[in-house]
């Protein structure tokens, strides 16, 4: 269940960060309000996740996967630039997360 909470936290954070962009500097009401709702729920979910997942692993997965996902959202939805360096960097984030998870003790 803890990994479900962590995944939910990641998706909620990505929604919050997307709303940050959509709020246009807090000039649009609905995305501005949703930004706080999504971030509040994300922090609640990650708090539940770290009850059973090591904090170092949970935070690395949360921030790394969140960063990778929001980069993909930026590229696909907001038409941000995409090149070989950005692609390689995203792959390195994923490889790092896999390495962290492989280093976890077996339960």
Backbone as CSV, one residue per row, in Angstrom:
resi,resn,N_x,N_y,N_z,CA_x,CA_y,CA_z,C_x,C_y,C_z
1,UNK,0.820,-1.201,0.000,0.000,0.000,0.000,0.862,1.264,0.000
2,UNK,2.038,1.187,0.628,2.922,2.355,0.690,3.376,2.800,-0.692
3,UNK,3.636,1.835,-1.574,4.052,2.196,-2.928,2.899,2.828,-3.700
4,UNK,1.685,2.415,-3.407,0.512,3.056,-4.006,0.436,4.515,-3.555
5,UNK,0.644,4.759,-2.262,0.635,6.133,-1.753,1.733,6.963,-2.412
6,UNK,2.900,6.361,-2.591,3.992,7.096,-3.224,3.660,7.422,-4.674
7,UNK,3.100,6.472,-5.390,2.701,6.736,-6.778,1.631,7.820,-6.836
8,UNK,0.668,7.761,-5.921,-0.366,8.803,-5.860,0.263,10.166,-5.579
9,UNK,1.232,10.207,-4.660,1.917,11.466,-4.334,2.614,12.041,-5.561
10,UNK,3.240,11.171,-6.338,3.941,11.617,-7.547,2.947,12.206,-8.552
11,UNK,1.866,11.495,-8.793,0.875,11.974,-9.761,0.205,13.266,-9.285
12,UNK,-0.068,13.356,-7.989,-0.663,14.585,-7.441,0.303,15.756,-7.545
13,UNK,1.591,15.496,-7.320,2.575,16.573,-7.443,2.681,17.045,-8.891
14,UNK,2.648,16.117,-9.836,2.696,16.484,-11.251,1.470,17.323,-11.612
15,UNK,0.306,16.955,-11.082,-0.905,17.760,-11.308,-0.740,19.161,-10.707
16,UNK,-0.179,19.232,-9.505,0.044,20.524,-8.858,1.009,21.398,-9.636
17,UNK,2.075,20.794,-10.126,3.065,21.553,-10.893,2.477,22.011,-12.225
18,UNK,1.662,21.171,-12.835,0.984,21.571,-14.070,0.053,22.749,-13.806
19,UNK,-0.661,22.697,-12.692,-1.541,23.821,-12.326,-0.735,25.085,-12.047
20,UNK,0.493,24.906,-11.554,1.356,26.068,-11.325,1.573,26.815,-12.641
21,UNK,1.855,26.071,-13.693,2.045,26.677,-15.010,0.733,27.278,-15.529
22,UNK,-0.356,26.532,-15.363,-1.658,26.991,-15.859,-2.192,28.209,-15.099
23,UNK,-1.725,28.404,-13.850,-2.223,29.535,-13.055,-1.706,30.876,-13.567
24,UNK,-0.693,30.835,-14.408,-0.082,32.049,-14.976,0.246,33.064,-13.879
25,UNK,1.037,32.595,-12.918,1.467,33.483,-11.831,0.338,33.865,-10.896
26,UNK,-0.542,32.930,-10.592,-1.696,33.133,-9.708,-2.716,34.128,-10.265
27,UNK,-2.751,34.282,-11.585,-3.738,35.200,-12.180,-5.003,34.473,-12.615
28,UNK,-4.997,33.140,-12.591,-6.180,32.356,-12.944,-6.617,31.584,-11.697
29,UNK,-7.852,31.778,-11.282,-8.347,31.280,-9.992,-8.334,29.761,-9.867
30,UNK,-8.960,29.059,-10.788,-9.116,27.605,-10.635,-7.764,26.887,-10.593
31,UNK,-6.854,27.128,-11.545,-5.557,26.453,-11.429,-4.788,26.866,-10.172
32,UNK,-4.949,28.096,-9.725,-4.264,28.559,-8.506,-4.750,27.791,-7.277
33,UNK,-6.055,27.602,-7.180,-6.621,26.851,-6.053,-6.218,25.381,-6.153
34,UNK,-6.321,24.815,-7.351,-5.970,23.407,-7.542,-4.502,23.124,-7.237
35,UNK,-3.642,24.086,-7.495,-2.231,23.943,-7.174,-2.062,23.567,-5.699
36,UNK,-2.719,24.295,-4.812,-2.612,24.031,-3.375,-3.305,22.735,-2.976
37,UNK,-4.420,22.441,-3.618,-5.133,21.189,-3.322,-4.256,19.993,-3.683
38,UNK,-3.711,20.001,-4.900,-2.891,18.880,-5.344,-1.618,18.744,-4.507
39,UNK,-0.962,19.843,-4.200,0.251,19.754,-3.382,-0.062,19.285,-1.967
40,UNK,-1.165,19.739,-1.396,-1.553,19.273,-0.061,-1.808,17.774,-0.038
41,UNK,-2.531,17.296,-1.040,-2.793,15.861,-1.136,-1.507,15.073,-1.404
42,UNK,-0.602,15.642,-2.196,0.675,14.977,-2.477,1.488,14.812,-1.199
43,UNK,1.562,15.867,-0.391,2.313,15.774,0.864,1.665,14.782,1.825
44,UNK,0.347,14.732,1.837,-0.342,13.761,2.690,-0.017,12.337,2.227
45,UNK,-0.054,12.106,0.921,0.218,10.770,0.390,1.662,10.345,0.634
46,UNK,2.610,11.253,0.448,4.013,10.871,0.677,4.268,10.636,2.171
47,UNK,3.557,11.336,3.020,3.672,11.104,4.461,3.212,9.695,4.814
48,UNK,2.137,9.248,4.186,1.668,7.877,4.406,2.648,6.863,3.818
49,UNK,3.252,7.199,2.696,4.188,6.280,2.042,5.431,6.026,2.887
50,UNK,5.929,7.064,3.552,7.191,6.901,4.295,7.017,6.165,5.627
51,UNK,5.788,5.767,5.917,5.595,4.916,7.096,6.290,3.576,6.887
52,UNK,6.363,3.113,5.634,6.928,1.794,5.362,8.080,1.806,4.355
53,UNK,8.259,2.908,3.643,9.354,3.008,2.665,10.422,3.901,3.270
54,UNK,11.686,3.513,3.109,12.787,4.344,3.609,12.665,5.748,3.041
55,UNK,12.882,6.747,3.881,12.704,8.142,3.469,13.627,8.513,2.309
56,UNK,14.860,8.006,2.335,15.798,8.329,1.253,15.299,7.786,-0.083
57,UNK,14.780,6.583,-0.063,14.262,5.984,-1.289,12.970,6.675,-1.715
58,UNK,12.057,6.878,-0.779,10.775,7.500,-1.109,10.978,8.887,-1.698
59,UNK,11.835,9.691,-1.077,12.018,11.047,-1.571,12.715,11.055,-2.924
60,UNK,13.683,10.170,-3.115,14.379,10.099,-4.402,13.421,9.673,-5.510
61,UNK,12.579,8.676,-5.229,11.605,8.229,-6.232,10.582,9.324,-6.488
62,UNK,10.101,9.951,-5.405,9.100,11.010,-5.535,9.642,12.169,-6.380
63,UNK,10.804,12.653,-6.023,11.337,13.806,-6.753,11.828,13.427,-8.147
64,UNK,12.486,12.273,-8.276,13.018,11.872,-9.578,11.934,11.554,-10.592
65,UNK,10.993,10.718,-10.191,9.918,10.356,-11.116,9.011,11.552,-11.389
66,UNK,8.787,12.368,-10.358,8.008,13.589,-10.559,8.673,14.524,-11.549
67,UNK,9.994,14.665,-11.431,10.750,15.512,-12.355,10.657,14.977,-13.779
68,UNK,10.830,13.677,-13.924,10.764,13.077,-15.258,9.368,13.235,-15.858
69,UNK,8.344,12.986,-15.060,6.971,13.100,-15.576,6.609,14.531,-15.940
70,UNK,7.018,15.490,-15.109,6.675,16.879,-15.429,7.464,17.356,-16.655
71,UNK,8.647,16.804,-16.864,9.388,17.127,-18.089,8.628,16.615,-19.307
72,UNK,8.081,15.411,-19.214,7.293,14.852,-20.314,6.027,15.685,-20.540
73,UNK,5.357,16.089,-19.457,4.178,16.957,-19.584,4.566,18.266,-20.277
74,UNK,5.684,18.843,-19.878,6.142,20.087,-20.501,6.403,19.928,-21.985
75,UNK,7.010,18.814,-22.338,7.330,18.563,-23.746,6.061,18.321,-24.560
76,UNK,5.187,17.459,-24.042,4.001,17.077,-24.813,2.886,18.117,-24.782
77,UNK,2.619,18.689,-23.602,1.471,19.572,-23.438,1.821,21.033,-23.702
78,UNK,2.966,21.468,-23.172,3.342,22.882,-23.295,4.323,23.129,-24.435
79,UNK,4.592,22.090,-25.218,5.453,22.193,-26.409,6.834,22.760,-26.089
80,UNK,7.405,22.330,-24.956,8.748,22.755,-24.581,9.778,22.050,-25.455
81,UNK,10.983,22.575,-25.455,12.041,22.013,-26.291,12.376,20.584,-25.859
82,UNK,12.845,19.809,-26.825,13.246,18.439,-26.557,14.416,18.100,-27.458
83,UNK,15.469,17.602,-26.857,16.653,17.241,-27.627,17.350,16.057,-26.993
84,UNK,18.489,15.724,-27.533,19.231,14.545,-27.099,19.702,14.675,-25.645
85,UNK,20.110,15.856,-25.233,20.579,16.039,-23.857,19.423,15.867,-22.872
86,UNK,18.270,16.429,-23.193,17.109,16.286,-22.322,16.671,14.822,-22.267
87,UNK,16.656,14.151,-23.407,16.266,12.737,-23.458,17.238,11.885,-22.636
88,UNK,18.524,12.116,-22.805,19.527,11.348,-22.057,19.407,11.614,-20.555
89,UNK,19.131,12.842,-20.191,18.975,13.184,-18.774,17.778,12.479,-18.155
90,UNK,16.684,12.401,-18.883,15.503,11.687,-18.395,15.796,10.199,-18.232
91,UNK,16.539,9.631,-19.168,16.927,8.220,-19.060,17.805,8.016,-17.827
92,UNK,18.722,8.932,-17.579,19.597,8.810,-16.397,18.802,8.886,-15.096
93,UNK,17.763,9.700,-15.056,16.909,9.770,-13.867,16.274,8.402,-13.618
94,UNK,15.734,7.816,-14.670,15.079,6.509,-14.550,16.087,5.439,-14.136
95,UNK,17.269,5.442,-14.723,18.311,4.473,-14.352,18.690,4.640,-12.886
96,UNK,18.809,5.872,-12.431,19.124,6.128,-11.025,18.048,5.598,-10.094
97,UNK,16.798,5.782,-10.467,15.693,5.280,-9.650,15.689,3.755,-9.612
98,UNK,15.971,3.129,-10.733,16.056,1.666,-10.758,17.192,1.179,-9.854
99,UNK,18.321,1.866,-9.918,19.450,1.495,-9.062,19.103,1.634,-7.580
100,UNK,18.425,2.706,-7.235,18.005,2.882,-5.832,17.084,1.756,-5.388
101,UNK,16.133,1.396,-6.222,15.198,0.343,-5.857,15.866,-1.023,-5.791
102,UNK,16.862,-1.253,-6.619,17.589,-2.525,-6.559,18.447,-2.614,-5.295
103,UNK,18.786,-1.469,-4.721,19.609,-1.472,-3.513,18.813,-1.672,-2.240
104,UNK,17.483,-1.704,-2.342,16.634,-1.882,-1.156,16.791,-3.284,-0.594
105,UNK,16.780,-3.389,0.724,16.843,-4.738,1.312,15.574,-5.522,0.998
106,UNK,15.727,-6.811,0.796,14.560,-7.659,0.518,13.742,-7.825,1.780
107,UNK,12.419,-7.845,1.625,11.533,-8.007,2.792,10.910,-9.375,2.778
